[in-house]
């Protein structure tokens, strides 16, 4: 359904951006009875069928989910900006804003920045945020996907001497699709799970 290309190092240039395998063990126990006489069978016991409950949705509406996703991504972007501005120092500061699966890719990007001696200056902004989808899984964990435009017009890339080495022909507004999921402690606090540059029609 989605038409996007993954760009692992988007954060560096632009912003500097549950499977459990269940082993089902079936145990078949055969108990032979050698009967010399007749034994009275016990009456079958009737049990009530378990009551199935539907988990309460994490968000009351799509609008609420979109607002939570926008807030979460903004907080993530702000922290990422701090790390970029410091040349990639203490990249672990981004941990609380992203999933454990996405974290390694970000740490790699920050490390590349640190190794280059470069850093970012200025603030990246987002606009034109819209909801792609919102749903809850069987454990009532939210999954939210959004479109947004990342505007890097006011950001610059500086080298170790402080000289501006920002490419003059870089794209200043980038369409992104971002996936976020519920955090482990508070389901309403979303974590960034993935960022992709949208390769379809440019909505920015």
NORNOR-V646231 format. One record per backbone hydrogen bond with DSSP energy under -1.0 kcal/mol. NH is the residue of the N-H (numbers start at 1). CO is the residue of the C=O. E is the energy in kcal/mol with one decimal. If there is no record, write none. Layout:
NH & CO & E
NH & CO & E
//
This chain:
5 & 197 & -1.5
10 & 7 & -1.8
13 & 9 & -1.4
14 & 10 & -3.8
15 & 10 & -1.0
16 & 10 & -1.0
20 & 18 & -1.5
65 & 61 & -1.9
66 & 62 & -2.6
67 & 63 & -2.3
68 & 64 & -2.2
69 & 65 & -2.3
70 & 66 & -2.6
71 & 67 & -2.3
72 & 68 & -2.4
73 & 69 & -2.5
74 & 70 & -2.2
75 & 71 & -2.2
76 & 72 & -2.2
77 & 73 & -2.8
78 & 74 & -2.1
79 & 75 & -2.0
80 & 76 & -2.6
81 & 77 & -2.3
82 & 78 & -1.6
83 & 79 & -1.9
84 & 80 & -2.5
85 & 81 & -2.5
86 & 82 & -1.1
87 & 84 & -1.6
88 & 83 & -2.9
93 & 90 & -1.7
94 & 91 & -2.0
95 & 92 & -1.7
97 & 94 & -1.9
98 & 95 & -1.3
99 & 192 & -2.1
103 & 99 & -1.7
106 & 102 & -1.4
107 & 103 & -2.6
108 & 104 & -2.1
109 & 105 & -1.9
110 & 106 & -2.7
111 & 107 & -2.1
112 & 108 & -2.1
113 & 109 & -1.8
114 & 110 & -2.4
115 & 111 & -2.7
116 & 112 & -1.7
117 & 113 & -1.1
119 & 158 & -2.2
120 & 84 & -1.9
121 & 156 & -2.5
125 & 151 & -2.1
127 & 149 & -1.7
130 & 147 & -2.3
132 & 145 & -3.0
133 & 145 & -1.5
135 & 143 & -2.1
137 & 141 & -2.0
140 & 137 & -2.2
143 & 135 & -2.5
144 & 180 & -2.9
145 & 133 & -2.6
146 & 178 & -2.6
147 & 130 & -2.7
148 & 176 & -2.0
149 & 127 & -2.8
150 & 174 & -2.9
151 & 125 & -3.4
152 & 172 & -2.7
155 & 152 & -1.8
156 & 121 & -3.1
158 & 119 & -3.2
159 & 163 & -2.4
162 & 159 & -1.8
165 & 157 & -3.0
170 & 167 & -1.1
174 & 150 & -2.7
176 & 148 & -3.0
177 & 196 & -2.7
178 & 146 & -2.6
179 & 194 & -2.2
180 & 144 & -3.0
181 & 191 & -2.1
182 & 142 & -1.9
183 & 189 & -2.0
189 & 186 & -1.6
191 & 181 & -3.2
192 & 97 & -2.4
193 & 179 & -3.3
194 & 179 & -1.4
196 & 177 & -2.2
198 & 175 & -2.5
199 & 3 & -1.1
//
